[in-house]
């Protein structure tokens, strides 16, 4: 059982459900459930009453969360007190779509807490950045994790799950995904990427056999093309501000929507590397704050 499980328990109590905790902690509901079961095994007592339609926390759950809340806060204070000892440089790869969302917050976080630690961002695609981590050319990278789980030689730390959505011209009158595909050209996201492959599989289920003459590897360019009325697309919207710059209709794809798992990938040999751990914590903190902001705004 990892110490992060206590933070997850606190999130369950605050949010009221495992699903709410999963959204706050950037985990899957099944991962939250697994953490709670591992904690129950450790304590030898149930933390939740599962007899009804929804799980209900027991008195023990509140006692454990209250006890560990103070302890975790004190532990974080100790980490901040010793943060000046962490220095050097960390080479962090970030896929292009996540750079505006991630880098300003991470750099600010590190400058405040670890002024002697230098972050060296590198832009690239998920496959290339992952290969650079494996080769030792990068210390860590925020990438789209392959659907098969990724290389077992590396450490994959889930950071954020994003549902792919359909974007359509703002004045498109069609009300269903199938109708939008019938009436508009499909603008592909690069099929050489994980996002593009997921989008292509979903589109193959609902679109006709017409080809697509437009294909891009940049979500902002695609949203701009859609806003101009040149077609529809399936993308991951990393930064909602892009939809204000280029107005589009955002359409949910329903229960079968592809979900992109964004993870921080590192080498297993760096599990105890304090500078890499500092960057990992900064990435998680920034992405959790971004997710809370999106949730609060209804996105």
C-alpha positions as CSV (number, residue, x, y, z in Angstrom):
1,X,0.0,0.0,0.0
2,X,1.4,3.4,-1.0
3,X,1.0,6.5,1.1
4,X,-0.9,8.2,-1.8
5,X,-3.8,5.9,-0.8
6,X,-4.5,8.1,2.2
7,X,-4.9,11.1,0.0
8,X,-7.3,9.1,-2.2
9,X,-9.3,8.2,0.9
10,X,-9.6,11.8,1.8
11,X,-10.8,12.6,-1.7
12,X,-13.4,9.9,-1.5
13,X,-14.8,11.4,1.7
14,X,-14.8,15.0,0.3
15,X,-16.4,14.0,-3.0
16,X,-18.8,11.4,-1.6
17,X,-18.1,8.8,-4.3
18,X,-15.3,6.8,-5.7
19,X,-15.9,8.4,-9.1
20,X,-15.6,11.9,-7.7
21,X,-12.3,10.9,-6.0
22,X,-11.1,9.4,-9.3
23,X,-11.7,12.7,-11.1
24,X,-9.9,14.7,-8.4
25,X,-6.9,12.3,-8.1
26,X,-6.6,11.7,-11.9
27,X,-7.1,8.0,-11.4
28,X,-9.6,5.5,-12.8
29,X,-12.5,4.5,-10.5
30,X,-11.1,0.9,-10.5
31,X,-7.7,2.2,-9.3
32,X,-9.5,4.1,-6.5
33,X,-11.4,1.0,-5.5
34,X,-8.2,-1.1,-5.5
35,X,-6.5,1.4,-3.2
36,X,-9.4,1.3,-0.8
37,X,-9.4,-2.5,-0.8
38,X,-5.7,-2.6,-0.2
39,X,-6.1,-0.2,2.8
40,X,-8.9,-2.4,4.2
41,X,-6.6,-5.4,4.0
42,X,-3.9,-3.5,5.8
43,X,-6.2,-2.3,8.5
44,X,-8.1,-5.6,8.8
45,X,-11.4,-3.8,8.9
46,X,-13.9,-2.4,6.3
47,X,-13.7,1.3,5.5
48,X,-17.0,1.3,3.5
49,X,-20.4,-0.2,3.8
50,X,-21.1,-1.8,0.4
51,X,-24.6,-3.2,1.2
52,X,-26.5,-0.5,-0.6
53,X,-26.4,0.9,-4.1
54,X,-23.6,3.3,-3.2
55,X,-20.7,2.7,-0.9
56,X,-20.9,4.6,2.4
57,X,-17.8,5.4,4.5
58,X,-17.6,3.8,8.0
59,X,-16.6,5.7,11.1
60,X,-13.2,4.1,10.8
61,X,-12.8,5.7,7.3
62,X,-13.3,9.2,8.9
63,X,-10.9,8.4,11.8
64,X,-8.2,7.2,9.5
65,X,-8.6,10.1,7.1
66,X,-8.5,12.6,10.0
67,X,-5.4,11.1,11.5
68,X,-3.5,10.9,8.3
69,X,-4.6,14.4,7.1
70,X,-2.6,16.0,9.8
71,X,0.3,13.6,9.3
72,X,0.5,14.2,5.6
73,X,0.4,17.9,6.1
74,X,3.3,17.7,8.5
75,X,5.2,15.5,6.1
76,X,4.7,18.0,3.2
77,X,6.0,20.7,5.5
78,X,9.1,18.7,6.1
79,X,9.6,18.1,2.4
80,X,9.3,21.9,1.8
81,X,11.8,22.6,4.5
82,X,14.4,20.4,2.9
83,X,13.6,21.4,-0.7
84,X,16.6,23.7,-1.1
85,X,18.8,20.6,-1.0
86,X,17.3,19.4,-4.3
87,X,19.2,20.8,-7.2
88,X,20.6,19.9,-10.7
89,X,18.7,19.7,-13.9
90,X,15.8,17.5,-15.0
91,X,15.0,17.0,-18.7
92,X,11.3,16.7,-19.1
93,X,9.5,15.8,-22.3
94,X,6.0,17.1,-22.9
95,X,3.7,16.4,-25.8
96,X,2.9,19.6,-27.6
97,X,-0.8,19.8,-26.8
98,X,0.0,19.7,-23.0
99,X,2.7,22.3,-22.9
100,X,0.5,25.4,-22.4
101,X,-1.5,23.6,-19.7
102,X,1.5,22.1,-17.9
103,X,4.7,24.1,-18.2
104,X,3.8,27.5,-16.7
105,X,2.5,25.9,-13.5
106,X,5.3,23.3,-13.2
107,X,8.1,25.9,-13.7
108,X,6.5,28.3,-11.2
109,X,6.0,25.4,-8.7
110,X,9.7,24.3,-9.0
111,X,11.1,27.9,-8.8
112,X,9.1,28.5,-5.6
113,X,10.0,25.2,-3.8
114,X,13.2,24.1,-5.4
115,X,15.1,27.2,-6.7
116,X,18.3,25.2,-7.3
117,X,16.5,22.7,-9.6
118,X,16.5,23.6,-13.3
119,X,13.8,22.2,-15.6
120,X,14.7,21.6,-19.3
121,X,11.5,21.1,-21.3
122,X,11.6,19.1,-24.6
123,X,8.8,19.0,-27.1
124,X,7.9,15.9,-29.1
125,X,5.5,13.1,-29.8
126,X,4.6,10.4,-27.3
127,X,6.5,7.6,-29.1
128,X,9.6,9.7,-29.6
129,X,9.7,11.1,-26.0
130,X,9.2,7.6,-24.6
131,X,12.1,6.3,-26.6
132,X,14.2,9.2,-25.3
133,X,13.4,8.3,-21.7
134,X,14.3,4.7,-22.4
135,X,17.6,5.7,-23.9
136,X,18.5,8.0,-21.0
137,X,18.2,11.2,-23.1
138,X,15.3,12.4,-21.0
139,X,14.7,12.0,-17.3
140,X,10.9,11.9,-17.6
141,X,8.1,12.6,-20.1
142,X,4.4,13.4,-20.0
143,X,3.0,11.3,-22.8
144,X,-0.1,9.4,-24.0
145,X,0.4,5.9,-22.6
146,X,0.0,3.1,-25.2
147,X,-3.3,1.2,-24.8
148,X,-1.3,-2.0,-24.2
149,X,0.2,-0.4,-21.1
150,X,3.6,0.5,-22.5
151,X,7.0,-0.9,-22.0
152,X,7.5,-2.9,-18.8
153,X,11.1,-1.6,-18.6
154,X,9.7,1.8,-17.7
155,X,7.7,3.3,-14.8
156,X,4.3,4.5,-15.9
157,X,2.6,6.9,-13.5
158,X,-1.0,7.8,-14.4
159,X,-1.5,11.6,-14.3
160,X,-4.7,12.4,-16.2
161,X,-7.4,10.8,-18.2
162,X,-9.0,12.7,-21.0
163,X,-12.1,11.7,-23.0
164,X,-11.8,12.4,-26.8
165,X,-14.6,14.5,-28.1
166,X,-16.0,15.5,-31.5
167,X,-15.7,19.1,-32.6
168,X,-18.0,20.5,-35.2
169,X,-18.5,23.9,-36.8
170,X,-20.4,26.3,-34.4
171,X,-23.4,26.6,-36.8
172,X,-23.7,22.9,-37.7
173,X,-27.4,21.9,-37.2
174,X,-26.9,18.2,-36.9
175,X,-27.7,16.8,-33.5
176,X,-26.1,13.4,-33.5
177,X,-22.6,12.1,-34.1
178,X,-23.7,9.9,-37.0
179,X,-25.5,12.8,-38.7
180,X,-22.4,15.0,-38.3
181,X,-20.3,12.4,-40.0
182,X,-22.8,12.0,-42.8
183,X,-22.9,15.8,-43.6
184,X,-19.3,16.9,-43.0
185,X,-15.8,15.9,-44.1
186,X,-13.8,14.2,-41.4
187,X,-10.5,15.9,-40.6
188,X,-8.1,13.3,-39.3
189,X,-5.8,13.6,-36.3
190,X,-2.4,12.1,-37.3
191,X,-2.9,8.3,-37.4
192,X,0.7,7.8,-36.3
193,X,-0.2,9.1,-32.8
194,X,-2.1,7.3,-30.1
195,X,-4.9,9.9,-30.2
196,X,-5.2,9.6,-33.9
197,X,-5.4,5.8,-33.9
198,X,-8.1,5.9,-31.2
199,X,-10.1,8.5,-33.1
200,X,-9.8,6.5,-36.3
201,X,-11.2,3.4,-34.7
202,X,-14.1,5.2,-33.3
203,X,-14.8,7.0,-36.6
204,X,-14.7,3.7,-38.5
205,X,-17.8,2.6,-36.5
206,X,-20.0,5.6,-37.4
207,X,-18.7,7.2,-40.7
208,X,-19.3,6.2,-44.3
209,X,-16.6,5.0,-46.6
210,X,-15.6,8.5,-47.9
211,X,-12.0,9.3,-47.5
212,X,-10.5,12.3,-45.7
213,X,-8.2,14.7,-47.6
214,X,-7.1,16.6,-44.4
215,X,-4.8,15.2,-41.7
216,X,-2.9,17.2,-39.1
217,X,-0.8,16.5,-36.0
218,X,-1.8,19.6,-34.2
219,X,-5.0,19.9,-32.3
220,X,-5.1,23.7,-32.4
221,X,-4.8,23.6,-36.2
222,X,-7.6,21.1,-36.4
223,X,-9.9,23.1,-34.2
224,X,-9.2,26.2,-36.3
225,X,-10.1,24.3,-39.5
226,X,-13.3,23.0,-37.9
227,X,-14.2,26.5,-36.7
228,X,-13.9,27.7,-40.3
229,X,-16.5,25.1,-41.4
230,X,-14.1,22.8,-43.2
231,X,-15.2,19.6,-41.4
232,X,-15.4,17.8,-38.1
233,X,-12.8,16.0,-36.1
234,X,-12.2,13.8,-33.0
235,X,-9.6,15.3,-30.7
236,X,-8.4,15.6,-27.1
237,X,-9.0,19.2,-25.9
238,X,-6.0,19.9,-23.6
239,X,-6.6,23.6,-23.3
240,X,-10.3,24.7,-23.3
241,X,-9.1,28.3,-24.2
242,X,-8.6,27.1,-27.8
243,X,-12.3,26.7,-28.2
244,X,-12.7,30.4,-27.3
245,X,-10.1,31.4,-29.9
246,X,-11.7,29.2,-32.5
247,X,-15.4,28.6,-31.6
248,X,-16.6,25.1,-32.2
249,X,-19.4,22.8,-31.0
250,X,-18.0,20.2,-28.6
251,X,-20.0,17.0,-28.8
252,X,-19.6,14.1,-26.3
253,X,-19.2,10.7,-28.0
254,X,-21.2,8.7,-25.4
255,X,-20.4,5.6,-23.4
256,X,-18.0,4.2,-26.1
257,X,-15.9,7.4,-26.2
258,X,-12.1,6.7,-26.5
259,X,-10.3,7.8,-23.3
260,X,-6.6,8.9,-23.5
261,X,-4.4,8.1,-20.5
262,X,-1.7,10.7,-20.0
263,X,1.1,9.3,-17.8
264,X,4.5,10.4,-16.6
265,X,7.1,7.9,-17.8
266,X,10.4,7.5,-16.1
267,X,13.1,4.8,-15.8
268,X,12.7,2.4,-12.9
269,X,16.3,3.1,-11.9
270,X,15.1,6.7,-11.1
271,X,12.5,5.6,-8.6
272,X,14.5,7.1,-5.7
273,X,15.8,10.1,-7.7
274,X,14.8,13.2,-5.7
275,X,14.9,15.8,-8.5
276,X,12.8,13.5,-10.7
277,X,10.4,13.0,-7.8
278,X,10.1,16.7,-7.3
279,X,9.2,17.2,-11.0
280,X,6.7,14.3,-10.8
281,X,5.0,15.9,-7.8
282,X,4.9,19.3,-9.5
283,X,3.3,17.7,-12.6
284,X,0.7,15.9,-10.6
285,X,-0.1,19.1,-8.6
286,X,-0.6,21.2,-11.7
287,X,-2.7,18.7,-13.5
288,X,-4.9,18.1,-10.5
289,X,-5.5,21.8,-10.2
290,X,-6.3,22.1,-13.9
291,X,-8.7,19.2,-13.7
292,X,-10.5,20.8,-10.7
293,X,-10.8,24.0,-12.7
294,X,-12.3,22.1,-15.7
295,X,-14.7,20.3,-13.5
296,X,-15.8,23.5,-11.8
297,X,-16.5,25.1,-15.1
298,X,-18.5,22.1,-16.4
299,X,-15.9,21.0,-19.0
